[in-house]
């Protein structure tokens, strides 16, 4: 099935698939080992290393809206190329940093690069994807992402065992390759450049009530998804006493997506209620998280991780497909950029509030508290999305007919 999707993919989409693989390969090879490098070679505290990663994430997610506005004015392709070159500069800089301020500067630069290329990449993909194959192409993109993540564990462990210096150089070099590949092989999309002022764009977007509500609801989705990076690893290590259990959980989730994503997408291809579908996926994610309350062994953790992964397979590809339905074509990158705030806020709440709730559950001797909260959040997300789709069904139906 993957080969079939590759064959029907336009050349520009294939370029973006290749770029997506390299992006995830370079990012996930470097970032996890950056923390180990700082706490080991430079004796940073975990709190200090966490602040650095938070600064990097905010530099990206907090500015994706600006990146989207830029992309809609100078074009997706140049914004994407400039963004990945800036990201490469940030990653390469990590190899030569010796002082704290240098690491923070490199983190900010790498984040700014992401703020530019992330919304332009999503907008370019949406514009290049033929409407009749849109769902399959977005689903395969999710597969490519997870293949890159799996490959990154091999690359990261290999190079970090030699020297972090080489890991940073290779990660930065991968983004240089992406930049040149997109520069020479990605089709130009400048025909969609908007001539409207920045303030008018922002004003019209904020007035787009269904889109703003959709973005707000997705904060809950990303609250669930980002549990992967704090509470789930903490539970796995506490329950098994082995940090390797975290790797098994990640492997289960990524492996499940690689093997089953296209089959799930094919099964659901006739399901036209996109927001309801995201809600169903969110509910499965919440259920998988809630079942962690009853886990007493590694195998039970992995089964619940699979349920969580199934939820992401249902909702993940559709998430990005909803934005082109709601956005005017000439403002697609701006809409993707604004929608990125759901990840910025949801991720921040997941790591801060989610961590606090986890500790509160331990102090109250109620280990199921954080997972009960996740289930409630998933129910709220599912109900809100279904309700939103019901209230604005005419707009969705009209947009779908227009795209078809």
C-alpha positions in Angstrom: 0.0 0.0 0.0 2.9 2.4 0.8 4.3 1.7 -2.7 1.0 2.6 -4.3 0.8 5.9 -2.4 4.4 6.7 -3.5 3.5 6.0 -7.1 0.5 8.4 -7.0 2.4 11.1 -5.2 3.3 14.1 -7.4 7.1 14.9 -7.7 6.8 17.8 -5.3 5.2 15.6 -2.6 8.0 13.1 -3.0 10.5 15.9 -2.4 8.6 16.8 0.8 8.5 13.2 1.9 12.2 12.9 1.6 12.6 16.2 3.4 10.3 15.1 6.2 12.3 12.0 6.7 15.6 13.9 7.0 14.0 16.6 9.2 12.9 13.9 11.8 16.1 12.0 11.4 18.2 15.0 12.2 16.0 16.5 14.9 15.4 13.3 17.0 19.0 12.2 16.6 20.3 15.4 18.2 17.8 16.8 20.7 17.5 13.8 23.1 21.3 13.5 23.3 21.7 17.2 23.7 20.3 16.9 27.3 22.7 14.1 28.1 25.6 16.1 26.7 24.8 19.1 28.8 24.2 17.3 32.0 27.2 15.0 31.5 30.0 16.9 29.8 29.1 20.4 31.2 27.5 19.2 34.5 24.3 21.2 33.9 21.3 20.4 36.1 18.2 18.8 34.6 16.3 22.0 35.3 18.8 24.1 33.4 18.8 21.7 30.4 15.0 21.7 30.5 14.9 25.5 30.3 17.2 25.4 27.3 14.8 22.9 25.5 11.9 25.1 26.5 13.5 28.1 25.0 14.1 26.2 21.8 10.5 25.0 21.6 9.1 28.5 22.4 11.4 30.1 19.7 9.7 27.7 17.2 6.1 27.1 18.3 5.6 30.6 19.7 6.6 32.2 16.3 5.1 29.8 13.7 2.3 32.3 13.1 4.8 34.9 12.1 6.5 32.3 9.9 3.2 31.6 8.2 2.6 35.3 7.5 6.1 35.5 6.0 5.4 32.4 3.9 2.2 33.8 2.5 4.1 37.0 1.4 7.4 35.7 -0.1 6.2 32.2 -0.9 6.3 28.7 0.7 9.4 27.5 -1.1 11.8 30.4 -0.2 10.5 30.5 3.4 11.0 26.8 3.7 14.5 26.9 2.3 15.6 29.9 4.4 14.1 28.2 7.5 16.0 24.9 7.1 19.3 26.7 6.5 18.7 28.7 9.7 17.9 25.4 11.5 21.2 23.9 10.1 23.1 26.9 11.5 21.6 26.4 14.9 22.4 22.7 15.0 25.9 23.1 13.7 26.5 25.7 16.3 25.9 23.2 19.1 29.1 21.4 18.1 31.2 24.5 18.9 29.4 25.8 22.0 31.3 26.0 25.3 29.4 28.6 27.3 25.8 28.6 28.5 24.9 31.7 26.5 26.2 30.1 23.3 24.0 27.0 23.8 21.0 29.3 24.4 21.7 31.3 21.3 22.1 28.1 19.2 18.8 26.9 20.6 17.0 30.1 19.7 18.5 30.1 16.2 17.4 26.5 15.6 13.9 27.3 16.9 13.6 30.4 14.6 14.4 28.2 11.7 11.6 25.8 12.6 9.2 28.7 13.0 9.9 29.6 9.3 9.9 26.2 7.7 7.2 24.4 9.7 4.1 26.4 8.4 5.5 26.8 4.9 6.2 23.0 4.7 2.6 22.2 5.8 1.2 24.7 3.4 3.3 23.5 0.5 2.3 19.9 1.2 -1.4 20.9 1.3 -1.2 22.8 -2.0 0.7 20.1 -3.8 -1.5 17.2 -2.7 -4.2 16.3 -5.2 -7.7 16.5 -3.6 -8.6 12.9 -4.6 -5.6 11.5 -2.8 -5.3 13.9 0.0 -6.1 11.5 2.9 -3.7 8.8 1.7 -0.9 11.3 1.2 -1.3 12.9 4.6 -1.4 9.4 6.2 1.8 8.3 4.4 3.4 11.5 5.6 2.7 10.3 9.2 4.4 7.0 8.3 7.5 8.8 6.9 7.7 10.9 10.1 7.8 7.8 12.2 10.4 6.0 10.0 12.6 9.0 10.5 12.1 8.9 14.3 13.0 5.2 14.4 16.1 5.7 12.2 17.1 8.7 14.4 17.6 6.4 17.4 20.2 4.4 15.5 22.0 7.5 14.2 21.9 9.3 17.5 23.2 6.4 19.6 25.9 5.6 17.1 27.3 9.2 16.8 26.9 10.1 20.4 29.0 7.0 21.4 31.8 8.6 19.3 31.4 12.3 20.1 28.6 14.8 20.4 30.6 17.1 18.1 30.1 14.7 15.2 26.4 14.2 16.0 25.7 18.0 15.9 27.7 18.3 12.6 25.7 15.5 11.0 22.3 16.8 12.2 23.1 20.3 10.9 24.4 18.8 7.6 21.1 16.9 7.1 19.2 20.2 7.1 21.7 21.7 4.6 20.9 18.7 2.3 17.1 19.5 2.8 17.7 23.1 1.9 19.4 22.3 -1.4 17.0 19.5 -2.3 14.0 21.9 -1.8 15.8 24.7 -3.5 16.4 22.7 -6.7 13.6 20.1 -6.8 10.6 21.7 -5.1 8.2 23.4 -7.5 7.6 27.1 -7.1 4.3 28.0 -5.3 4.6 31.8 -5.5 1.3 32.2 -7.4 -0.5 32.0 -4.1 1.3 35.0 -2.5 -1.1 37.3 -0.7 -0.9 41.1 -1.1 -3.1 41.8 1.9 -1.5 43.6 4.9 -0.3 41.6 7.9 -2.8 43.3 10.3 -5.7 42.6 7.9 -4.7 38.9 7.7 -4.5 38.7 11.5 -7.9 40.5 11.9 -9.6 38.2 9.5 -8.1 35.1 11.0 -9.2 36.0 14.6 -12.7 36.7 13.2 -12.8 33.2 11.7 -14.7 31.7 14.7 -14.8 28.0 13.6 -11.0 28.0 12.9 -10.1 29.8 16.2 -12.4 27.4 18.2 -10.8 24.4 16.4 -7.3 25.7 17.3 -8.4 26.1 21.0 -9.9 22.6 21.1 -6.6 21.1 19.7 -4.8 22.4 22.9 -6.5 19.4 24.6 -5.3 17.0 21.9 -1.7 18.1 22.3 -2.1 18.0 26.1 -2.7 14.2 25.5 0.0 13.8 22.8 2.8 15.5 24.8 2.3 13.1 27.7 4.8 11.0 25.6 7.6 13.2 26.7 7.2 13.5 30.5 4.6 11.5 32.4 4.7 8.3 30.2 8.6 8.0 30.5 8.4 8.7 34.2 5.7 6.0 34.8 7.6 3.5 32.6 10.8 4.0 34.5 9.1 4.0 37.9 7.1 0.9 37.2 9.8 -1.3 35.6 12.9 0.2 37.3 14.5 0.2 33.8 15.0 3.3 31.7 15.1 1.0 28.6 11.3 0.6 29.0 10.8 4.1 27.7 12.5 3.0 24.4 10.2 0.0 24.2 7.2 2.2 24.5 8.4 4.6 21.8 9.3 1.7 19.5 5.8 0.2 20.0 4.2 3.5 19.1 6.4 4.3 16.1 6.4 0.7 14.9 2.6 0.5 15.1 2.2 3.7 13.0 4.7 2.4 10.4 3.0 -0.9 10.0 -0.7 0.0 10.3 -1.1 3.7 9.4 -2.0 3.1 5.8 -4.4 0.3 6.6 -6.2 2.5 9.1 -6.4 5.4 6.6 -7.8 3.1 3.9 -10.5 1.8 6.3 -11.5 5.3 7.2 -11.2 6.9 3.8 -15.0 7.2 3.2 -15.5 8.8 6.6 -16.2 12.5 5.7 -16.8 13.9 9.3 -13.2 14.9 9.8 -13.6 16.6 13.2 -15.5 13.8 14.6 -12.8 11.5 13.4 -10.1 13.5 15.2 -12.4 13.3 18.3 -12.6 9.5 18.1 -8.8 9.3 17.8 -8.4 11.6 20.8 -10.8 9.5 22.8 -8.7 6.4 22.0 -5.5 8.2 23.0 -7.2 9.2 26.3 -8.4 5.6 26.8 -4.9 4.3 26.3 -3.5 6.9 28.8 -6.3 6.1 31.3 -5.4 2.3 31.1 -1.9 3.2 32.3 -3.6 3.5 35.7 -4.0 -0.3 35.8 -0.6 -1.3 34.3 1.6 -3.4 36.5 4.1 -4.8 33.9 5.9 -3.8 30.8 3.6 -5.8 28.6 0.6 -4.0 29.9 2.3 -0.6 29.3 3.0 -1.7 25.7 -0.6 -2.8 25.1 -1.8 0.6 26.3 0.8 2.4 24.2 -0.6 0.6 21.2 -4.1 1.9 22.0 -2.6 5.3 22.2 -0.8 4.9 18.9 -4.1 3.7 17.2 -5.6 7.0 18.3 -2.8 9.0 16.7 -3.2 7.0 13.5 -6.9 8.0 13.3 -6.5 11.6 14.3 -2.9 12.6 13.2 -3.3 12.7 9.4 -6.7 14.4 9.6 -5.5 17.2 11.9 -3.4 18.9 9.2 -6.1 18.1 6.5 -8.7 20.2 8.3 -6.7 23.5 8.0 -6.9 23.6 4.2 -10.6 23.1 4.4 -11.0 26.2 6.7 -8.3 28.4 5.2 -8.4 30.6 2.1 -5.9 29.2 -0.2 -3.7 32.3 -0.4 -3.5 32.4 3.5 -2.8 28.7 4.0 0.6 29.1 5.7 -0.7 31.8 8.0 -3.5 29.5 9.1 -1.1 26.7 9.7 1.1 29.0 11.7 -1.8 30.2 13.9 -2.9 26.6 14.4 0.6 25.9 15.7 -0.3 27.8 18.9 -2.4 24.7 19.9 0.8 22.7 20.1 2.7 25.5 21.8 0.1 25.9 24.5 -1.0 22.3 24.8 2.6 21.1 25.0 3.4 23.7 27.7 0.4 22.6 29.7 1.2 19.0 29.3 4.7 19.3 30.6 3.9 21.8 33.4 0.4 21.1 34.6 0.6 17.4 33.6 3.8 17.0 35.7 2.2 18.8 38.6 -0.9 16.6 38.5 1.4 13.5 38.3 3.2 14.6 41.5 -0.1 15.5 43.1 -1.4 12.0 42.4 1.6 10.5 44.1 1.2 12.8 47.2 -2.4 11.8 47.5 -1.5 8.1 46.9 -3.8 8.2 43.8 -1.6 7.1 41.0 -4.5 7.1 38.6 -5.1 10.9 38.9 -3.1 12.1 35.9 -4.5 9.4 33.7 -8.1 10.1 34.8 -7.5 13.8 33.9 -6.3 12.6 30.4 -9.5 10.6 29.9 -11.6 13.6 30.8 -9.6 15.8 28.5 -10.1 13.3 25.6 -13.9 13.2 26.3 -14.0 17.0 26.2 -12.0 17.2 23.0 -14.2 14.6 21.3 -17.4 16.2 22.3 -16.2 19.7 21.4 -15.1 18.7 17.9 -18.3 16.8 17.2 -20.3 19.8 18.4 -18.2 22.2 16.3 -18.7 20.1 13.2 -22.4 19.9 13.8 -22.8 23.7 14.2 -20.7 24.5 11.1 -21.6 21.6 8.9 -22.5 23.7 6.0 -19.1 25.4 5.9 -17.3 22.0 6.0 -19.6 20.5 3.3 -19.2 23.6 1.1 -15.4 23.5 1.5 -15.2 19.8 0.7 -17.3 20.2 -2.4 -15.2 23.1 -3.5 -12.0 21.1 -3.1 -13.4 18.1 -4.9 
